[in-house]
Amino acid sequence: MGIIEEIHWKLYLLGQSILNFLHNDHNLVLIIAAVLIPIITIFILFFSAMDDFWQIIHLKISFGRLFGDLFHFLLILFLGSVAELAVLYFLLVPLF
């Protein structure tokens, strides 16, 4: 068997293993979660900070409320990051 056929065979086996991995229902749910978690986190951050942006535009911001909302913003960002890392961990560990 020549080098071209050997490379072709290895690529074929790699493709088959990737397809088998993706057709597992559990992995499909994890892939959907890996895509949706950042989108949902961004929407939550946008809606939680919308009122503060409006107050900054009208120059009616209170700094006490701004720091409280900054904590809220960082908490949402932290929870979204932890959720995304957990999903990626559960998705990638079976590959190795």
C-alpha positions as CSV (number, residue, x, y, z in Angstrom):
1,M,0.0,0.0,0.0
2,G,1.4,3.4,-1.0
3,I,1.7,6.5,1.1
4,I,-1.3,8.1,-0.6
5,E,-3.6,5.1,0.1
6,E,-2.3,5.0,3.7
7,I,-3.1,8.7,4.3
8,H,-6.5,8.2,2.7
9,W,-7.3,5.2,4.9
10,K,-6.3,7.1,8.1
11,L,-8.4,10.1,7.1
12,Y,-11.3,7.8,6.4
13,L,-11.0,6.1,9.8
14,L,-10.7,9.6,11.5
15,G,-13.9,10.7,9.6
16,Q,-15.7,7.6,10.7
17,S,-14.8,8.0,14.3
18,I,-15.8,11.7,14.3
19,L,-19.2,10.7,12.7
20,N,-19.7,8.0,15.3
21,F,-18.9,10.5,18.1
22,L,-21.3,13.1,16.7
23,H,-24.2,10.6,16.3
24,N,-24.2,9.9,20.0
25,D,-27.2,11.8,21.4
26,H,-25.4,12.8,24.6
27,N,-22.7,14.4,22.5
28,L,-25.2,16.2,20.3
29,V,-26.8,17.8,23.4
30,L,-23.4,18.9,24.6
31,I,-22.5,20.4,21.2
32,I,-25.8,22.3,21.2
33,A,-25.2,23.5,24.7
34,A,-21.6,24.6,23.8
35,V,-23.1,26.8,21.1
36,L,-26.1,28.1,23.1
37,I,-24.5,28.9,26.4
38,P,-22.4,31.9,25.1
39,I,-25.4,33.2,23.2
40,I,-27.7,33.0,26.2
41,T,-25.0,34.6,28.5
42,I,-24.6,37.5,26.1
43,F,-28.4,38.1,26.0
44,I,-28.7,38.0,29.8
45,L,-25.8,40.4,30.1
46,F,-27.3,42.7,27.5
47,F,-30.7,42.8,29.2
48,S,-29.2,43.2,32.7
49,A,-27.0,46.1,31.6
50,M,-29.5,47.9,29.3
51,D,-30.9,50.1,32.1
52,D,-27.5,51.2,33.2
53,F,-26.4,52.1,29.7
54,W,-29.6,54.2,29.3
55,Q,-28.8,56.0,32.6
56,I,-25.2,56.6,31.4
57,I,-26.4,58.1,28.1
58,H,-28.7,60.5,30.0
59,L,-26.0,61.2,32.7
60,K,-28.3,60.1,35.5
61,I,-26.2,57.3,36.9
62,S,-25.7,56.6,40.6
63,F,-22.3,55.0,41.2
64,G,-23.6,52.8,44.1
65,R,-26.0,51.2,41.7
66,L,-23.3,51.0,39.0
67,F,-21.0,49.0,41.3
68,G,-23.8,46.7,42.4
69,D,-24.7,46.0,38.8
70,L,-21.0,45.5,38.0
71,F,-20.9,42.7,40.5
72,H,-24.1,41.3,39.0
73,F,-22.5,41.5,35.5
74,L,-19.3,39.8,36.6
75,L,-21.3,37.0,38.4
76,I,-23.3,36.3,35.2
77,L,-20.1,36.3,33.2
78,F,-18.4,33.9,35.7
79,L,-21.4,31.5,35.7
80,G,-21.6,31.5,31.9
81,S,-17.8,30.8,31.7
82,V,-18.0,28.0,34.2
83,A,-20.9,26.4,32.4
84,E,-19.1,26.7,29.0
85,L,-15.9,25.1,30.4
86,A,-17.9,22.3,32.0
87,V,-19.6,21.5,28.7
88,L,-16.4,21.6,26.8
89,Y,-14.7,19.4,29.4
90,F,-17.5,16.8,29.1
91,L,-17.4,17.0,25.3
92,L,-13.7,16.7,24.9
93,V,-12.6,14.3,27.6
94,P,-14.0,11.2,25.7
95,L,-11.9,12.1,22.7
96,F,-8.7,11.7,24.6
